Amino acid sequence: MRFTLFGVRVYLPIPLLATFPVMALFGIRDLFVPAFCLFAHELGHLAAAAWMKTPIGEMRVMPFGAQMTFLNEPDQAAELTVALAGPCASLLLSAVLGGLLYALGSAVVPALAGFLRRALHQSARIAALNLLPALPLDGGRILRAALGRVCPRSAANKAALCAGLAAGAALLVFSLWEWPAIKSTWLFMGLFLLAGALREWKKPPLSAVADAMRHSDAVQRRSHMRLSTVAMPKDALAREALSALHGASLIAVMDGEMRLCGTLAEGDLLNGMVRLGADVRLGELLKRPAVLQKGL
């Protein structure tokens, strides 16, 4: 499921959406409280990105936050500010809710008091979890930005990803330590960290994509190349299509009934990845020809 929020494309994975009916069976409060706290957390990221003039192409919502894809690779200061803004927003929300509980005291109705306490604790947990120094969490981005000041960004990125893989593996071991009793929350968090870290590991760096756009002779001379075509579904990711080219000139984008939706050249893929993120889908690129024509 995709929609736009404050000019940013937001993606809600189907597995996450499938959990909503299950959560709703336990009462609407169990669904609304985490959604409310996550919204405040991500709003902090969006506000910081707008303040730092660092445009976000896409936010992929996860159970404990969202993975952000920047349109351009941010510098260390911008990445640090945007990453810190989410946990700070969560902590600020917890402080505000705690202040309300203290100020209202016994005057607050029990139902509202229960909601405020749940939201306070949930927001504090989101902040604490996201400050773990492991990608794809905010703490991993903070670690990467800090290491980027003393070592190359590629090395800083690998260190933060290794921390994410190690943290995910540690949580899995902890969740299964008392087998056959399983700590389901820790198991889910471990799987989330491992999947997110592996996903980040596979992403091509935006700097490499931008450099390819500026300096690739193949892109500059594509009008003189022998035409050959590779077919891919419209839901395929741009980075997957780029890997599938293998010397071909064009990507034929097909729908579910194998009808041709349009074609994309290598330069279109690279330009779309730079401007919309490496995980933009081919069908989305075809819908936004203006982005492909702007160039760098």
C-alpha positions in Angstrom: 0.0 0.0 0.0 1.4 3.4 -1.0 0.4 6.9 -0.3 2.0 10.4 -0.1 2.5 12.2 3.2 4.0 15.8 3.2 5.3 15.1 -0.3 7.0 11.8 0.7 5.9 8.5 -0.7 5.0 6.1 2.2 5.0 2.4 1.7 3.1 0.0 4.1 4.2 -3.6 3.4 1.4 -6.1 3.0 2.6 -8.3 6.0 2.4 -5.3 8.3 -1.1 -4.4 7.1 -2.1 -8.0 7.6 -1.4 -7.7 11.4 -3.9 -4.8 11.8 -7.0 -7.1 11.8 -5.3 -9.4 14.3 -4.4 -6.5 16.6 -7.9 -5.1 16.3 -9.2 -8.3 17.8 -7.5 -7.3 21.1 -9.2 -3.9 21.1 -8.8 -0.7 19.1 -6.5 0.8 21.7 -3.9 -1.9 21.0 -3.9 -0.8 17.4 -4.2 3.0 17.9 -1.5 3.5 20.6 1.5 2.2 18.6 0.3 3.8 15.4 0.0 7.1 17.2 3.5 6.8 18.7 5.0 5.7 15.4 3.4 8.7 13.6 4.9 11.1 16.1 8.3 9.4 15.7 8.3 9.6 11.9 7.0 13.2 11.9 10.2 14.1 13.7 12.2 12.6 10.9 10.2 14.4 8.3 10.4 17.8 10.0 14.2 17.4 10.4 14.6 16.4 6.8 12.7 19.5 5.7 14.7 21.7 8.0 18.0 20.3 6.7 16.7 20.5 3.1 17.4 16.8 2.7 14.5 15.4 0.6 13.3 11.9 1.4 12.1 9.9 -1.6 10.3 7.1 0.2 9.6 5.9 3.7 9.0 2.1 4.2 7.0 1.7 7.4 8.2 -1.1 9.7 6.9 -2.3 13.1 9.4 -0.2 15.1 9.9 2.8 12.7 10.5 3.3 9.0 13.4 2.9 6.6 14.1 6.1 4.7 15.4 6.4 1.2 16.9 9.9 0.5 16.8 11.4 -3.0 20.4 12.5 -2.6 23.1 11.1 -0.3 23.1 13.3 2.8 26.2 14.6 4.5 27.1 13.5 8.0 25.4 16.5 9.7 22.1 16.0 7.8 22.0 12.3 8.4 22.8 12.7 12.1 20.1 15.4 12.5 17.4 13.5 10.7 18.3 10.2 12.5 18.2 11.9 15.9 15.0 13.7 15.3 12.9 10.5 15.4 14.0 9.3 18.9 13.9 13.0 20.2 10.3 13.3 19.0 9.4 10.1 20.8 11.1 11.2 24.0 9.4 14.6 23.7 6.0 12.9 23.3 6.7 10.8 26.4 7.6 13.9 28.3 4.5 15.7 27.2 2.2 12.8 28.1 3.9 12.4 31.5 3.4 16.1 32.1 -0.3 15.8 31.3 -0.7 12.9 33.7 1.1 14.8 36.4 -0.8 18.0 35.8 -4.2 16.4 35.6 -3.6 14.0 38.5 -6.8 12.4 39.8 -9.0 14.7 37.7 -8.3 12.6 34.5 -10.8 10.0 33.7 -9.5 6.4 34.0 -9.8 5.6 30.3 -7.8 8.6 29.3 -5.2 8.0 32.0 -4.8 4.5 30.7 -4.3 5.7 27.2 -1.8 8.3 28.2 0.2 5.8 30.2 0.3 3.2 27.4 1.3 5.9 24.9 4.0 7.2 27.2 5.5 3.8 27.7 5.2 2.8 24.0 6.8 6.1 22.8 9.7 5.6 25.3 10.2 2.0 24.1 10.3 3.2 20.4 12.9 5.8 21.3 15.0 3.3 23.2 14.9 0.6 20.5 15.7 3.1 17.7 18.8 4.3 19.6 20.4 0.9 19.4 23.6 1.5 17.2 22.6 -0.9 14.5 21.2 -0.4 11.0 18.5 0.0 9.8 17.5 1.6 13.2 18.1 5.3 13.8 21.0 4.5 16.1 22.7 2.7 13.2 22.4 5.9 11.1 23.8 7.9 14.0 26.7 5.5 14.2 27.3 5.6 10.5 27.2 9.4 10.5 29.7 9.6 13.4 32.1 7.0 11.9 31.8 8.9 8.6 33.7 11.8 10.2 36.8 9.6 10.7 36.7 7.0 8.0 35.2 6.5 4.4 31.5 6.4 4.2 31.6 2.9 2.7 33.5 1.6 5.7 31.2 3.4 8.2 28.2 1.9 6.4 29.6 -1.6 6.6 30.4 -1.2 10.3 26.8 0.0 11.0 25.4 -2.9 9.0 27.6 -5.4 10.8 26.3 -4.0 14.1 22.7 -4.5 12.8 23.4 -8.1 11.8 25.1 -8.8 15.1 22.2 -7.2 17.1 19.6 -9.1 15.2 21.5 -12.4 15.7 21.9 -11.7 19.4 18.2 -11.0 19.8 17.3 -14.2 18.0 19.6 -16.2 20.4 18.1 -14.5 23.4 14.6 -15.2 22.2 15.4 -18.9 21.9 17.6 -19.2 25.0 14.9 -20.9 27.1 13.7 -23.2 24.3 11.0 -24.5 23.9 9.7 -21.4 25.6 10.1 -18.5 23.0 10.2 -14.8 23.7 8.1 -13.8 20.7 8.7 -10.1 21.0 12.5 -10.5 21.0 12.3 -13.0 18.2 10.2 -10.6 16.0 12.7 -7.8 16.8 15.6 -10.0 15.9 14.1 -11.0 12.5 13.2 -7.4 11.8 16.8 -6.2 12.4 18.3 -9.0 10.3 15.9 -8.5 7.4 16.4 -4.7 7.5 20.2 -5.0 7.7 20.3 -7.4 4.8 18.0 -5.1 2.8 20.3 -2.1 3.4 23.4 -4.2 2.5 21.9 -5.0 -0.9 21.2 -1.3 -1.7 23.6 0.4 -4.1 25.0 3.6 -2.5 23.4 6.7 -4.0 26.9 8.2 -4.5 27.8 5.4 -6.8 24.5 5.8 -8.8 25.0 9.5 -9.1 28.6 9.0 -10.2 27.5 6.5 -12.8 25.0 9.0 -14.2 27.7 11.6 -14.5 30.5 9.5 -15.9 29.1 6.3 -17.5 30.2 6.3 -21.1 27.6 3.6 -21.8 24.8 6.0 -20.8 26.2 8.8 -22.9 26.5 6.6 -25.9 23.4 4.5 -25.5 21.9 5.9 -28.7 24.8 4.3 -30.6 24.6 0.9 -28.9 23.0 -2.1 -30.5 19.5 -2.4 -29.2 18.6 -5.4 -27.1 15.8 -5.7 -24.6 15.2 -7.4 -21.2 11.6 -7.9 -20.0 10.7 -7.3 -16.3 7.4 -6.8 -14.4 6.3 -3.3 -13.5 6.6 -4.1 -9.8 10.3 -4.8 -10.1 12.7 -2.5 -8.3 15.0 -0.2 -10.3 18.1 -1.6 -8.6 17.0 -5.1 -9.6 16.4 -4.0 -13.2 19.8 -2.4 -13.3 21.4 -5.6 -12.3 19.4 -7.6 -14.8 20.5 -5.5 -17.8 23.8 -7.4 -18.4 24.7 -5.3 -21.5 21.1 -4.9 -22.8 20.0 -1.5 -23.9 16.3 -1.4 -22.8 14.0 -2.8 -20.1 10.6 -3.7 -21.4 8.2 -3.1 -18.5 5.3 -5.6 -18.5 2.1 -5.8 -16.5 0.6 -8.9 -14.8 -0.9 -10.0 -18.1 2.4 -9.7 -20.0 1.3 -6.5 -21.8 3.9 -3.9 -22.6 3.6 -0.8 -20.4 6.6 1.0 -21.7 10.4 0.9 -22.0 13.2 2.3 -19.9 16.9 2.8 -20.8 19.8 2.4 -18.5 20.1 6.1 -18.0 16.4 6.3 -17.1 17.0 3.7 -14.4 20.0 5.5 -13.0 18.4 8.9 -13.0 15.2 7.5 -11.4 17.3 5.8 -8.6 19.2 9.1 -7.9 16.0 11.1 -7.7 13.5 8.6 -6.2 15.6 6.0 -4.5 17.0 2.6 -5.5 13.7 0.9 -4.5 11.5 2.9 -6.8 9.4 0.5 -9.0 9.6 0.4 -12.7 5.9 1.2 -13.0 6.4 4.3 -10.9 9.2 5.5 -13.2 6.9 5.2 -16.2 4.3 7.3 -14.5 6.8 10.1 -13.8 8.5 10.9 -17.2 9.3 14.4 -16.0 11.7 13.0 -13.4 13.6 11.0 -16.0 13.9 14.0 -18.4 15.4 16.4 -15.8 18.8 14.8 -15.6 21.3 15.7 -12.9 
